[in-house]
Amino acid sequence: ILVMLFMILMYQLPGFVASVALVAYIAITVLCVVGFRINLSLPGIAGIFLTIGMAVDSNVIIFERIREELNGGKSVRAAVKSGFNRAFSAIIDSNITTIIAALVLWKFGTGAIQGFAITLFMGVIISFISALFITKTLLDALVGIGVTNIKLFGAKYADKYEALEPMRQNADDKHCKNIVGRLQFGHEQFARHAEIRARPGDDKNRSRCVYSAQTCAFHVL
């Protein structure tokens, strides 16, 4: 429960999705333990708790990548897709090394050590499926039904136009505030024009046009 609360506080909507995926992970783990009649010792239980942390760690990597993409100016749909693609290799590497360690413990360990290795191996496989398939399916479904408010995904700014507001507020004098304020307005119009010019239904092209407009405005600054 504490892990779920932490994820929701840190990542808002994606954190809630990760919590749902974590519940699914626990349910699948329990079914596997019962189905394969695995005798749980204290080391075995410790292996399950360890893999819960690893499942959350995978989601943290994914959500940080998504947040970076959103703060970079991408649309929510493009950011989710890119975030999962960028995080995939890192998650694969960490899980493979853990699987190798679990196999070594199972091969050369005895008794309780083997129990820990079995639950660790099983938990890594299930957590990988949970992070990369359950979480992704739920996020894609939310984006598909129109949940695209960027702030629900933990991004600091909805776009680079909003990022100019702290500059305007902290400007030293009235003249500087006026300059940055005009740049904000110009950037907003530029971004809207670029989005309108993008082909209807082409999210990738629209995202590229808007991002180019935002980048040009920042180069002016």
Buried (B, 14 or more C-beta within 10 A) or exposed (E): EEBBEBBBEBBBBBBBBBBBBBEBBBEBBEEBBEEEEBEBBEBBEBBBEBBBEBBBBBBBBBBBBBBBBBBBBBBBBBBBBBBBEBBBEEBEEBBEEBBEBBEEBBEEBEEEBBBBBBBBBBBBBBBBBBBBEBBBEBBBEBBEEEEBEBEBBBBEBBBBBBBBEEBBEEBEEEEEBEBBBEBBEEBBEBBEEBBEEBEEEEBBBBBBBBBBBBEEBBEEE
